[in-house]
């Protein structure tokens, strides 16, 4: 029941829309029944001759619910009797107009329900997708390392779309179809209790069959949504790597791998559709069996002249009403299948929404407005999935210093900076800024102090100006231009199609590598951070681009505390201190000249790069 409660909470967040949908559906059910039963008095009277026309007595008022219903029915029958007796053609016209109006109102109210329901369902989709997206951004990097991006996209798209279907199904399942079943059932019992009792005998059989189908459906739906995540991940990865695929002539290889994943999803999705569509078909078949049994049984009694309390005209109306009684029962079956299928999606959505946010602000966290003294790494250790990455790192960085961190790939350089930005928490030891533990600092306050320029300059499909002022809701255009000039980016930005208003494309693919890097530096300049992290900022550039970028970096580093991570040691020769990491430990530290004299790992790396 908790699943149904969740869908209910999504839906009734918008009470006005939900209640309007319920009201319109109620009126639709009422006028749908009226459009059928209005025919009964005319069918009983219109084709009779004056000699065979039955005498209809004046209706008598009685108290109670059934008395009121009888009075309304008898009054309508009496009025039709008088009209048929005096003007049969007028009676026929009257009933046709009445039935037309009932059909018209029925469809108006049905469209009213669709109109309000459409806004309701899309509002729920927007809310759930927004919650998932915001949660994804808040989750630690460790979660994103474990999860495929395609699977997250599948949850935000196909899984959320299943919740949209569930919202509609819930309103119909709880508020429309039970009402339709009740109204039609009361009408059928009123017309003929005996036939109605017979008609209900097969319903438990139908419910049992459909429940077994539903359990199987949920299991298959769960597998299908998981496979869709793999499919999205495959598309994202391969389309993002299309240059490499073409360069290695691997189109056939990748296409075959994708076809295998796609085929697996197709098979699972086919099974879901088959199972989901089976329950209403089973229900319809059982209902048709009951309907035909009623036609045969009731028809036999009427033809044999036995008294069953129904005239031929009323029996015909009973069959028509009973066919309408089957529709909401079939709809219940269909909606149950939709709810069961959506439950698998809700489980996947909840697994993301309920994921633990390990990197959060403490209730009494502090805001640090400026960096004044030093950064301290005190016996810091960190492991990822029980694999040690950093061990016993102790390091102090004074304000205004330029610190270089070097070492072989996998030595823990970038991880150390991730800990400083608190993308992860330390496993042991602590990191302090101005003697305040990072865990006691407000995250937004900490990250405002730090600017990053990394090897892969990730730009967004925004304008050049928006990329420079990224994160600023009220950007200063003069400040944007000033930042671009410091980063040696103003000239090439001015030459773009729309200058600073040019959209840069996905990941900034309209720019060269050097241009991307200079724009990323401009972004850091605009932020004006007190602490600057340069993570392999020039390693992927050609010589000409590197010169421009290096000049921009030197401009950026002025009057800032800078931490430079580099493979190319030529970029860190002038650092105040060089920290050499190996296998997660500090093995050497000192200036360039001092480390060369030690003839340790640093000198070995310099030798490999032709430096001395």
C-alpha positions, 0 to 999 in steps of 0.5 A: 500500500505504500506504493499507492500512497506515494502515487496518491501524494504525487497526485493530490499535491495538486488538489484542485486539479485532482478534485476537478478530474474526479468531479468530471469523471463522476458526471461522465459516469452519470451521463453515460448511464443516463444516455442508455436508460433514457431509452427504456420508457420509449422502447416500452411505449413507442411501438405499441398500438393504442389498444396494447398501450399499457396504462401508467399510473400517476407517480406517488411520492414516498420517502427514502432513497429508493422511494425518491429514485422510484418517483423520478423514474415513474414521473419520467415514465408517466410523462412519456406515457402521456406524450406517446399517447397524444403525440408519438412522433413528438415523444420519439423526437423528445427522447432522441434530443434527450439522449443526444444531450446526455451523450453531449454532456457525457463527452463534454465532462469526459473531455473536462476530465482529460483537460484537467488530468493532462495538466495534473499528470505533466505537473507530476512528471515535472516534479518527480523529474526535478526531484531526481535531477536535483538529487543526482546533483547532490549525491557524492561523486562516489555514487556517480562513479558507480552508476551509469549515466544512462541508467540515471537518464532512464530513471528521469525519462522512461521511469518517470513516464511510467509514474505519469501513467500511474497517476492517471490509472490511480484516479480512474482506479480509485475514483472513477471505475468503482463509482461506475461499477457501483452505479451500473451494479445498482441499476442492474440489481434494480432491473433484475436481481436474479440475472445480476447474481448470475452475472457476478459468478465469474468475477472472482475467477477473472480477479485470480487470473489477473493477479497472477499475470500482475505479479509476473508483469512487475518482475519483467517490468523491473528487468526491462527498466534496468536494461533500458538504463544499459541501453541509454548508457551505451548510446551516450558512451558510443555517441560521445566517442564517435571520433575514436570509433571512426578512427579505429574503423570500429563502427561494425564492432560497436554496432554489433555490441549495441544491437545485442543490448538493443535486442535484449531490451526489445525482448523484455519490452515485448514480454511486458507489453504482452503481459500487460495487455493480456489481463484486459483481454482475459477480463473481456473474454470472461465478461463476454462469456457472462454477457452471452450466457445472460442473453441466452438464459434471459432470452430463453425465459422470455421466449418461453413466456416465463415470468422473470420481471422483465419485458423484452424492451427492459431486458434489451436495456439490461443487456446494454447496461451490463455491457457498460458494466463490463467496461469499468471492470475491464478498465480496473484490470488495465489500470491494475496492470499499469500500476503494477508496471509502474511500481517497478519504476517507482522502486527504481526512482525511490532507490535514487531518491533514498540514496544517502547524501554523505557529503552534507552540511552539519546543522551548526556549520560555519561560513568562511567568507575569506581565506586568511592563513593556511590549508592543512592536511593532517595525517589524511588517508582515503580509500575507495572501495577498500582500496587505499588511495592516500595514506598519512598525508600531512601538508601545510599550504600558506596563503599566497604560496604556489604548491606543485603536486607531481607524481606518476598516474594513480599516485593520488594527486587529483584525489587529494584535491577532490578531498580539499573541495570535499567531493569526498570525506577523508577516511582518517585525519582531517583537512583544515582551512584557517584551523576550521575542519572542512566538515564544519564548513558550509559547503557553499562557503568552501566551494566559493573559496576555490576555483578549478581549471582542469585538464578537461575543460568542461563547457556547457551548451550556453553562450560564451558569456554564460560559461564565463559567468557560470553559476551567477544569476546576475552576471556583470558584462564588464566583469565577463570581458575583463575576465576574458582579457586576463585569460587571453580569450577576449580576442577569439571570443570577439571573433565568434559569430555572435561574440559573447552571445555565441552558443558554444555547443555541447561540451563547447565543441565549437571551440578548439582545445586551447580556446576551451582552456582559456575560456575555463580560465576566464571562468575561474578569473570571473569567480575570483577564488582565493584558492586556485587548483590547476589540475593538468591545465596545459597537458593536452595542448599544443605548444602554441596554445600552451604558451597562450594558456600558460600566460593566462594561468600566470595572470590568474595565479597572481595574488592567489594561493595556487595548487598546481597538479602537473605531469610536465614538470617544466610548468612547476619549476618555479613553485614555492614547494613541490610535493612528490607523491607515489602510491598515495604517500608523500615521498619527497618535498622541496624546491626544484633545485633541492629535489634535483640534488636528492637524486630521488623520484623527482630527478628520475621523472625530470630525466625522463622528460629531459629536464635538469 
